Amino acid sequence: MSRFKPEKDKKIGDKYILKEFLGDGSYGYVWKAMRLEDGEVVALKIPKKQESGDKVLKEGSKLQGHTHPHIIDIKWMGRVNGVFVIEMEYFESHTLAEEIREYGTIKPRLFSNLYDIFFQVLDAVEFMHSLKVCHGDIKPANILLSEKVKITDFGTSRLIEDLFIETIGEGTCGFIAPEVVSSQKRYLSSDIYSLGALLYFLLTGKKVYEGLVQVINDTPYKKPCEINSNIPKKVEEVILKALTRDPDERYSTVEKLRRDLEVAISSEDKEGTVESYSFEISEHSWLEEVGKLYKEEKWQEAERFLLQQKVNGVGPDLKLHLAYVQYKQENFYNSLDILEDIEINRIEGIRQDNFEEELYFLKAKVYVALREYEKALQLYENLSMLNSDLKYKYRWAITNGLNGNLDRAIKLLEEVNQEEPGQLIVLKKLAYAYHQKKDYNKARGYFKYVSKLVPDDRGVQEKLEMYDKFLN
């Protein structure tokens, strides 16, 4: 089952019944649902692309079994009759972004209220960091307001397979750390930057940056006090330190940020307000515009749009995007030529490692498409050695299989399955790999496991019927 279309009163197996649509993000739908075994109301996140479900909130899954008053609890995640769902606490609330859109401000707009909201977010992020969990997408749309503040949507940005399809508009571009733009990586230090950007927004009503190109280009921005003179200078100093471009020069921990902010607030008696808030984007950069085309899978239009931008010069970022749209259109040699022409040393130092990783990942996929498996294998092996993200080891395994190295492919897939057990896509690959190797008993064992996860997969059922016929 690659896609599942949720609708009101639809049952998911014998476990849930959907009651009310709550929201729609780049990753999935969110529904208010009832858990059938006990009638408890929960929130269900249902991935739009079910095959991506098993890239299962690697960060968020670490929070299972932990509760915090300012974090939406993740109760369970897995497959029900083949449908992947993430069961979360249902919290009657609205987002900070929704409040601003409706009223044009945050109520009340006194600094004391804004600090209260921010400190509750700090509490949540500090707890996550104590578990070595990075949120990765701190922004008003992920901050829920009710009688208390809670944060949600941790780690979902890691689930976007195509690296350039970014959350745009009111969201990520105004709060993302520069070192992780156009990257699936997130760090604890990038959360510190996002916290600084959030406090800047709360106290000024403006975002630090309006677009991703401004973030990349280190465009000068107004200091907080230049926008709102009510902001104490010591508070401004805290914000600017959190927003330091070099991650090593930011606050090293949320605790240190909190301590300095508490001191800065206590040293000032001045109570301020914020006139208004704005999510409007005054400058649509090419990154935001091409991101919209990516989401709609309009690859030819994206290529034409990117070529129009060449009049302003062709930097490494633009070239990487041009290579990407060529790859998506299956113009693999064109893509490879562009990738070979990119000068990594033209990328800002704090972005080089992540940029280079994304470049090599795209180049490896191009080599696979061209059946130049040895070159792809070398890149995937290097990426696997440098990065703990199992997507590289998984692709390294698959490429070994394509290159006829079946034993090596199985060994790597088994390692992936041990490190992150139960991923459907890995289990299916193992089942078919053992079948190809003619180790039918092991293949049947994996197919049986897969059948429990996706009972309506006809291909899997046919394999099991064949084994039952010939192996018994």
C-alpha positions as CSV (number, residue, x, y, z in Angstrom):
1,M,0.0,0.0,0.0
2,S,1.8,3.1,-1.2
3,R,-0.9,5.6,-0.4
4,F,-3.8,5.8,2.1
5,K,-6.6,8.4,1.8
6,P,-8.0,9.2,5.2
7,E,-11.6,10.4,5.6
8,K,-14.1,11.0,8.4
9,D,-15.4,7.9,10.2
10,K,-12.9,5.7,8.3
11,K,-11.5,2.8,10.4
12,I,-7.8,1.9,10.4
13,G,-7.9,-1.8,11.2
14,D,-9.5,-2.5,14.5
15,K,-7.4,0.1,16.3
16,Y,-8.6,3.6,15.3
17,I,-11.5,5.5,13.8
18,L,-10.9,8.9,12.2
19,K,-13.1,11.7,13.6
20,E,-11.9,15.1,12.5
21,F,-9.2,16.5,10.1
22,L,-6.8,18.7,12.0
23,G,-4.1,19.6,9.5
24,D,-2.0,18.9,6.5
25,G,1.8,19.2,6.3
26,S,4.5,18.3,3.8
27,Y,5.0,14.9,5.6
28,G,1.4,13.8,6.3
29,Y,-2.1,14.4,7.4
30,V,-3.1,14.9,11.1
31,W,-6.4,13.6,12.3
32,K,-8.3,13.6,15.6
33,A,-9.1,9.9,16.1
34,M,-10.6,7.6,18.7
35,R,-8.6,4.6,19.9
36,L,-11.1,1.7,19.7
37,E,-9.8,-0.4,22.5
38,D,-10.5,2.2,25.2
39,G,-12.2,5.1,23.5
40,E,-9.3,7.5,24.2
41,V,-9.1,10.5,21.8
42,V,-5.7,10.8,20.2
43,A,-4.0,12.6,17.3
44,L,-2.9,10.5,14.3
45,K,-0.2,11.6,11.9
46,I,-0.6,9.6,8.7
47,P,2.2,9.9,6.1
48,K,1.0,10.9,2.6
49,K,3.5,8.5,1.1
50,Q,3.2,5.4,3.1
51,E,6.4,3.9,1.9
52,S,8.2,6.8,3.6
53,G,6.6,5.9,6.9
54,D,9.3,3.6,8.0
55,K,11.9,6.4,7.8
56,V,10.2,6.7,11.1
57,L,10.8,10.0,12.9
58,K,14.2,8.7,14.0
59,E,14.5,11.6,16.3
60,G,11.0,11.7,17.6
61,S,11.0,7.9,18.2
62,K,13.6,8.5,20.9
63,L,10.9,10.4,22.8
64,Q,8.6,7.4,23.1
65,G,8.3,6.5,26.8
66,H,9.3,10.0,27.9
67,T,6.8,12.7,28.8
68,H,7.2,16.4,29.3
69,P,4.5,19.1,30.0
70,H,5.6,21.1,27.0
71,I,6.0,18.4,24.4
72,I,3.3,16.5,22.5
73,D,3.6,12.9,23.6
74,I,4.4,10.3,21.0
75,K,2.4,7.3,22.2
76,W,3.0,4.7,19.5
77,M,4.1,4.3,15.9
78,G,3.8,1.4,13.5
79,R,1.5,-0.2,10.9
80,V,-2.1,-1.2,11.3
81,N,-3.4,-3.4,8.5
82,G,-0.6,-2.0,6.4
83,V,-1.2,1.7,7.2
84,F,1.7,3.5,8.9
85,V,0.5,5.8,11.6
86,I,2.1,7.9,14.4
87,E,-0.2,8.0,17.5
88,M,0.3,11.2,19.5
89,E,-1.4,13.0,22.4
90,Y,-4.4,15.0,21.4
91,F,-4.0,18.6,22.6
92,E,-6.9,21.0,22.2
93,S,-5.1,24.1,21.0
94,H,-4.1,26.3,18.1
95,T,-0.7,27.1,16.7
96,L,1.2,30.4,17.3
97,A,1.1,30.9,13.6
98,E,-2.7,30.5,13.5
99,E,-3.1,33.1,16.3
100,I,-1.0,35.6,14.4
101,R,-2.8,35.0,11.1
102,E,-6.2,35.5,12.8
103,Y,-5.5,38.5,15.0
104,G,-2.3,40.0,13.6
105,T,-0.6,39.6,16.9
106,I,-0.1,37.4,20.0
107,K,-2.5,37.9,22.8
108,P,-1.5,39.6,25.1
109,R,1.4,41.2,23.3
110,L,3.2,42.2,26.5
111,F,6.9,41.1,26.7
112,S,6.0,39.2,29.9
113,N,3.6,37.0,28.0
114,L,6.0,36.5,25.1
115,Y,8.8,35.6,27.5
116,D,6.5,33.1,29.2
117,I,5.8,31.4,25.8
118,F,9.5,31.3,25.0
119,F,10.6,29.9,28.3
120,Q,8.0,27.0,27.9
121,V,9.5,26.3,24.4
122,L,13.0,26.4,26.0
123,D,11.9,23.9,28.6
124,A,10.8,21.5,25.9
125,V,13.9,21.9,23.7
126,E,16.2,21.6,26.8
127,F,14.5,18.3,27.6
128,M,14.9,17.0,24.1
129,H,18.5,18.0,24.0
130,S,19.1,16.1,27.3
131,L,18.0,13.0,25.3
132,K,20.3,14.0,22.4
133,V,17.2,14.6,20.3
134,C,17.2,17.6,17.9
135,H,13.9,19.2,17.1
136,G,15.0,20.4,13.7
137,D,12.0,22.7,12.9
138,I,11.3,25.2,15.6
139,K,8.9,27.8,14.2
140,P,5.5,29.3,15.1
141,A,3.5,26.6,13.1
142,N,5.0,24.0,15.5
143,I,4.2,25.8,18.7
144,L,0.8,24.9,20.2
145,L,-1.0,27.3,22.5
146,S,-3.7,26.6,25.1
147,E,-3.6,26.8,28.8
148,K,0.1,25.9,28.3
149,V,2.5,25.8,25.5
150,K,3.6,22.6,23.7
151,I,5.8,21.9,20.7
152,T,5.2,19.3,18.1
153,D,6.5,18.0,14.7
154,F,10.0,17.2,15.9
155,G,12.2,15.6,13.3
156,T,9.7,15.6,10.5
157,S,12.1,17.5,8.3
158,R,14.4,14.5,8.3
159,L,11.7,12.5,6.5
160,I,11.7,14.5,3.3
161,E,13.6,12.3,0.8
162,D,14.3,14.8,-1.9
163,L,16.7,17.3,-0.2
164,F,15.4,20.4,-2.0
165,I,11.7,20.1,-1.2
166,E,11.6,22.5,1.7
167,T,8.8,23.9,3.9
168,I,8.4,27.4,2.6
169,G,6.4,30.6,3.2
170,E,5.7,31.3,6.8
171,G,7.8,28.5,8.2
172,T,11.2,27.1,7.9
173,C,13.0,29.8,5.9
174,G,12.6,32.4,8.7
175,F,14.0,30.1,11.4
176,I,16.5,27.7,9.8
177,A,20.2,27.8,10.7
178,P,22.4,28.7,7.7
179,E,24.6,25.6,8.0
180,V,21.6,23.3,7.3
181,V,19.9,25.0,4.4
182,S,19.2,22.6,1.6
183,S,20.3,19.7,3.8
184,Q,18.5,17.0,5.7
185,K,20.9,17.3,8.6
186,R,19.9,19.0,11.9
187,Y,22.1,19.6,15.0
188,L,21.5,20.6,18.6
189,S,23.3,23.8,17.7
190,S,20.9,24.5,14.8
191,D,18.1,24.4,17.3
192,I,19.9,27.1,19.3
193,Y,19.9,29.3,16.2
194,S,16.2,28.6,15.7
195,L,15.5,29.6,19.3
196,G,17.3,32.9,18.7
197,A,15.2,33.4,15.6
198,L,12.0,32.6,17.5
199,L,12.8,35.1,20.2
200,Y,13.7,37.7,17.6
201,F,10.3,37.2,16.0
202,L,8.4,37.2,19.3
203,L,9.9,40.6,20.4
204,T,10.0,42.3,17.0
205,G,7.1,40.8,15.0
206,K,9.6,40.3,12.1
207,K,11.6,37.3,10.9
208,V,15.4,37.5,10.8
209,Y,15.3,36.5,7.1
210,E,12.4,36.4,4.6
211,G,13.9,33.8,2.3
212,L,16.5,31.0,2.0
213,V,18.8,32.9,-0.3
214,Q,19.1,35.6,2.3
215,V,20.1,33.0,4.8
216,I,22.7,31.5,2.4
217,N,24.1,34.9,1.4
218,D,24.4,36.2,5.0
219,T,22.3,39.2,4.2
220,P,22.6,41.9,6.9
221,Y,19.5,42.1,9.1
222,K,18.2,44.7,11.5
223,K,19.2,44.3,15.2
224,P,16.1,43.7,17.4
225,C,16.4,47.1,19.0
226,E,16.3,48.8,15.6
227,I,12.9,47.3,15.1
228,N,11.5,47.6,18.6
229,S,13.2,50.1,20.9
230,N,11.4,48.5,23.9
231,I,13.7,45.5,23.7
232,P,16.4,45.7,26.5
233,K,20.0,45.8,25.2
234,K,21.0,42.8,27.2
235,V,18.1,40.7,25.8
236,E,19.3,41.8,22.3
237,E,22.7,40.5,23.1
238,V,21.3,37.1,24.0
239,I,19.4,37.0,20.7
240,L,22.4,38.0,18.7
241,K,24.6,35.4,20.3
242,A,22.1,32.6,19.6
243,L,21.9,33.8,16.0
244,T,25.7,33.8,15.5
245,R,26.4,32.4,12.1
246,D,29.2,30.1,13.2
247,P,27.7,27.3,15.3
248,D,30.7,27.1,17.5
249,E,30.2,30.7,18.6
250,R,26.5,30.3,19.6
251,Y,25.3,29.2,23.0
252,S,26.6,25.6,23.4
253,T,23.5,24.6,25.4
254,V,19.9,25.7,26.0
255,E,20.7,25.9,29.7
256,K,23.3,28.6,29.0
257,L,20.9,30.5,26.7
258,R,18.2,30.4,29.4
259,R,20.6,31.6,32.2
260,D,21.7,34.6,30.2
261,L,18.2,35.5,29.2
262,E,16.9,35.3,32.8
263,V,19.7,37.6,33.9
264,A,19.0,40.0,31.0
265,I,15.3,40.1,31.8
266,S,15.8,40.5,35.6
267,S,18.2,43.5,35.1
268,E,15.5,45.5,33.3
269,D,12.2,46.8,34.6
270,K,11.0,48.0,31.2
271,E,7.9,46.2,30.0
272,G,7.4,46.4,26.2
273,T,4.8,45.4,23.6
274,V,5.0,44.4,20.0
275,E,2.9,46.4,17.5
276,S,2.1,43.7,15.0
277,Y,3.4,40.4,13.5
278,S,3.9,39.6,9.8
279,F,4.5,36.3,8.0
280,E,4.4,38.1,4.6
281,I,7.4,37.3,2.4
282,S,8.6,40.6,0.9
283,E,11.1,38.9,-1.4
284,H,10.5,35.6,-3.1
285,S,13.9,34.2,-3.9
286,W,14.6,31.6,-6.5
287,L,14.9,28.9,-3.8
288,E,11.3,29.5,-2.6
289,E,9.9,29.7,-6.1
290,V,11.6,26.6,-7.4
291,G,10.6,24.8,-4.2
292,K,7.0,25.3,-5.1
293,L,7.6,23.7,-8.5
294,Y,9.4,20.7,-6.9
295,K,6.4,20.1,-4.7
296,E,4.2,19.9,-7.7
297,E,6.8,17.8,-9.6
298,K,6.9,20.3,-12.4
299,W,10.5,19.4,-13.4
300,Q,10.6,21.0,-16.9
301,E,9.2,24.2,-15.5
302,A,11.7,24.1,-12.7
303,E,14.5,23.7,-15.2
304,R,13.3,26.7,-17.2
305,F,13.0,28.8,-14.1
306,L,16.5,27.9,-12.9
307,L,18.0,28.6,-16.3
308,Q,16.4,32.1,-16.1
309,Q,18.3,32.7,-12.9
310,K,21.7,32.2,-14.6
311,V,21.7,35.8,-15.7
312,N,22.6,36.7,-12.1
313,G,25.5,34.3,-12.1
314,V,25.7,30.5,-11.5
315,G,26.9,29.7,-8.0
316,P,27.2,26.2,-6.6
317,D,23.7,26.2,-5.1
318,L,22.1,27.0,-8.4
319,K,24.2,24.4,-10.1
320,L,23.2,21.7,-7.6
321,H,19.6,22.5,-8.3
322,L,20.1,22.4,-12.0
323,A,21.7,18.9,-11.6
324,Y,18.8,17.8,-9.5
325,V,16.1,18.7,-12.1
326,Q,18.2,17.1,-14.8
327,Y,18.2,13.9,-12.7
328,K,14.5,14.1,-12.1
329,Q,14.0,14.3,-15.8
330,E,16.3,11.3,-16.4
331,N,18.9,13.5,-18.2
332,F,21.6,11.7,-16.3
333,Y,24.6,12.6,-18.3
334,N,23.6,16.3,-18.2
335,S,23.2,16.0,-14.4
336,L,26.6,14.4,-14.0
337,D,28.3,17.1,-16.2
338,I,26.8,19.8,-14.0
339,L,27.8,18.0,-10.8
340,E,31.4,17.6,-12.0
341,D,31.5,21.4,-12.6
342,I,30.6,22.4,-9.1
343,E,33.4,24.1,-7.1
344,I,32.9,23.1,-3.4
345,N,35.4,25.6,-2.2
346,R,33.0,28.4,-3.3
347,I,30.6,27.3,-0.6
348,E,30.8,29.1,2.8
349,G,32.9,27.1,5.3
350,I,30.0,26.3,7.7
351,R,28.0,24.8,4.9
352,Q,30.7,22.9,3.0
353,D,30.3,19.5,4.7
354,N,26.6,19.3,4.3
355,F,26.6,20.7,0.8
356,E,29.3,18.2,-0.2
357,E,27.3,15.3,1.3
358,E,24.2,16.2,-0.6
359,L,26.3,16.6,-3.8
360,Y,27.8,13.1,-3.5
361,F,24.5,11.6,-2.6
362,L,22.9,13.0,-5.8
363,K,26.0,11.9,-7.8
364,A,25.7,8.4,-6.4
365,K,22.1,8.2,-7.5
366,V,23.0,9.4,-11.0
367,Y,25.7,6.7,-11.2
368,V,23.2,4.1,-10.3
369,A,20.8,5.3,-13.0
370,L,23.7,5.1,-15.5
371,R,24.6,1.6,-14.1
372,E,28.0,2.7,-13.2
373,Y,27.7,0.7,-10.0
374,E,31.3,0.7,-8.9
375,K,31.5,4.5,-8.8
376,A,28.2,4.6,-6.9
377,L,29.4,1.9,-4.5
378,Q,32.5,4.0,-3.6
379,L,30.4,7.1,-2.9
380,Y,27.8,5.2,-0.8
381,E,30.5,3.5,1.2
382,N,32.3,6.8,1.9
383,L,29.0,8.4,2.9
384,S,28.2,5.5,5.2
385,M,31.5,5.8,6.8
386,L,31.2,9.5,7.4
387,N,27.5,9.6,8.4
388,S,25.4,7.4,10.7
389,D,22.3,8.0,8.6
390,L,21.2,4.5,7.5
391,K,19.8,5.7,4.2
392,Y,23.4,5.6,2.9
393,K,24.0,2.1,4.1
394,Y,20.7,1.0,2.7
395,R,21.5,2.4,-0.7
396,W,25.0,0.9,-0.5
397,A,23.3,-2.4,0.1
398,I,20.9,-2.1,-2.8
399,T,23.6,-1.0,-5.2
400,N,25.6,-4.1,-4.2
401,G,22.6,-6.2,-5.2
402,L,22.3,-4.4,-8.5
403,N,26.0,-5.1,-9.1
404,G,25.6,-8.8,-8.4
405,N,27.2,-8.7,-4.9
406,L,24.2,-10.5,-3.3
407,D,26.0,-11.7,-0.1
408,R,27.4,-8.2,0.5
409,A,23.9,-6.7,-0.1
410,I,22.3,-9.1,2.4
411,K,25.0,-8.4,5.0
412,L,24.5,-4.6,4.8
413,L,20.7,-5.0,4.9
414,E,20.9,-7.2,8.0
415,E,23.0,-4.5,9.6
416,V,20.4,-1.8,8.8
417,N,17.7,-4.1,10.1
418,Q,19.6,-4.6,13.4
419,E,20.2,-0.9,13.9
420,E,16.6,0.1,13.0
421,P,14.5,-3.0,13.1
422,G,11.1,-3.4,11.5
423,Q,11.4,-1.1,8.5
424,L,9.1,-2.5,5.8
425,I,11.3,-1.5,2.9
426,V,14.3,-3.2,4.4
427,L,12.4,-6.3,5.3
428,K,11.0,-6.6,1.8
429,K,14.5,-6.2,0.3
430,L,15.8,-8.9,2.6
431,A,13.0,-11.3,1.7
432,Y,13.6,-10.8,-2.1
433,A,17.4,-11.0,-1.7
434,Y,17.2,-14.3,0.2
435,H,14.7,-15.6,-2.5
436,Q,17.1,-14.6,-5.2
437,K,19.9,-16.4,-3.3
438,K,17.6,-19.5,-3.2
439,D,17.6,-19.5,0.6
440,Y,13.9,-20.0,0.6
441,N,13.4,-20.7,4.3
442,K,14.9,-17.4,5.3
443,A,13.0,-15.7,2.5
444,R,9.7,-17.2,3.8
445,G,10.5,-16.0,7.3
446,Y,10.9,-12.4,6.1
447,F,7.9,-12.6,3.8
448,K,5.8,-13.7,6.7
449,Y,7.0,-10.8,8.8
450,V,6.2,-8.4,5.9
451,S,2.7,-10.0,5.5
452,K,1.9,-9.1,9.1
453,L,2.8,-5.4,8.3
454,V,1.0,-5.2,4.9
455,P,-1.5,-8.0,4.7
456,D,-2.9,-6.7,1.4
457,D,0.4,-6.9,-0.5
458,R,-0.5,-9.4,-3.3
459,G,3.1,-10.0,-4.3
460,V,4.0,-11.1,-0.8
461,Q,1.0,-13.4,-0.6
462,E,1.9,-15.1,-3.8
463,K,5.4,-15.8,-2.6
464,L,4.1,-17.3,0.6
465,E,1.6,-19.4,-1.3
466,M,4.4,-20.7,-3.5
467,Y,6.5,-21.6,-0.4
468,D,3.7,-23.4,1.2
469,K,3.2,-25.4,-1.9
470,F,6.8,-26.4,-2.6
471,L,8.6,-26.3,0.8
472,N,6.2,-28.3,3.0
